[in-house]
Amino acid sequence: MDIKNNLIRFLDSYADKKMLRLHMPAHHGKSLNSMLSRAYELDITEISGADSLFEADGIIAEGEQRTARLYGSDASCWSAGGSTLCIQGMLAKMRTENRTLVSSRTVHRAFLNACILLGISVEWIFPERGDVISGEYALESFEEKLQFLTKQGEKACVYVTSPDYRGNVQDIAGLSELCHKYNAQLLVDNAHGAHLAFLAKNRHPMNLGADYCCDSFHKMLPTLTGGAVLHSRYDNAPELKQYMQMFGSTSPSYLIMRSIEEAVAWLENGGKKNVQSTEKKVNALRERLKYNWIGDDPFHLTISVNGLDFAEQLRRQSAEPEYADKTCCVMLLSPLMDENDFSRLESVLTACEPFPAELPPPLPKPPKKACDMRTACLSAWEMIPLEQAEGRICATVQVPCPPAVPMVMSGEMFDKNWISYMKYFGLKEVIVVK
Ligand SMILES: Cc1ncc(COP(=O)(O)O)c(C=O)c1O
């Protein structure tokens, strides 16, 4: 049998055989809604021959190996639980190695939750410039921390988010060189960067020396929501799966896994060219339209503008952006966009009037830490108006999603400056320890 697309073939042939299904899921391949009927037929459980995600040694393992070859990683573990599950897996691995975790302050709440679940505390690095959603970080800040930890005899790992929600990327090559100089590991939240490996210049973290990174396939490639991949520089998929299964459902969706294999097959068979032609088209569009573009990733089409107003103008023309705040509007592009989509995008953008971005107040000094994150999160809590939060300790973080980037972290205290900073980003209520 051709080793290609074995998960896809298995699901198709199982659906076509019209077996008497005496197993989960209880829909037995039948749909209540004809629009979804094929999806139900293809939705199965770990029946004979279907392999099993967390102990993969069959058709899923083959798909994962193809993924690793595409990205040049030593292991690529599929996730039907998004990058969230991949982040939990990589942090659990760091925990077993007893590494001190150093992280940029620009993180998704999935990272914070994973640290809380694993009982890991974080040494934060604050940005030199920018805000917490999209900060510019100096290599020196990381080096200082790594030097200090090395002197203390501690092993470390560094975690950064790149690209961030606005499409800014960090110096991953520089960070990986730095980490390896101090015997530390580099972990990259590349949830927004699955396509980076296929740009004209490969800018994927695994190509730039990262030790681990997660890619939300569903964010940047044609995959169902929930499809993601944890890449590793080490041939350690079975070990990583052990950590991932601690957090993931024991029933990962075959539909999501199939959609990952569909994307892998598509990339192998010409999809990479689509990524590059999209890159060319968007670069040309940026040249033609004189907006104040920001961000380094071509697929995050980000304008420095009053995004709230801009997003409304887009909606009036039947276009829906990914994210908007007072500083910007982010439109996420797909390699499946055709000429027609691009000309529609161009005419919509041409018709919009950009009102200037409203800059946020300066980033306040780091908030005071009152207790560890886990203690704060697992304490009795109450939700109160942000204005009344001065002097209170943050329990779980309350952040709008997107971008789900926490500002004051669990265990830290709200002060006047952070309250006005968070107000600027539209936060109204926070959850505090009782
Ligand atoms: C930067 C970042 N990291 C991680 C995640 C979590 O990814 P997923 O939704 O695939 O679990 C997100 C989701 O929006 C994100 O934006």
The ligand as a Gaussian input file, in Angstrom:
#p B3LYP/6-31G(d) Opt

LIG

0 1
 C        0.125000      33.277000      20.411000
 C       -0.814000      32.134000      20.686000
 N       -0.344000      31.044000      21.313000
 C       -1.121000      29.974000      21.581000
 C       -2.451000      29.978000      21.241000
 C       -3.287000      28.776000      21.534000
 O       -3.459000      28.091000      20.340000
 P       -4.681000      27.107000      20.040000
 O       -5.904000      27.952000      19.942000
 O       -4.278000      26.455000      18.742000
 O       -4.749000      26.133000      21.159000
 C       -2.992000      31.095000      20.577000
 C       -4.412000      31.130000      20.195000
 O       -4.952000      32.105000      19.766000
 C       -2.148000      32.202000      20.301000
 O       -2.620000      33.308000      19.684000

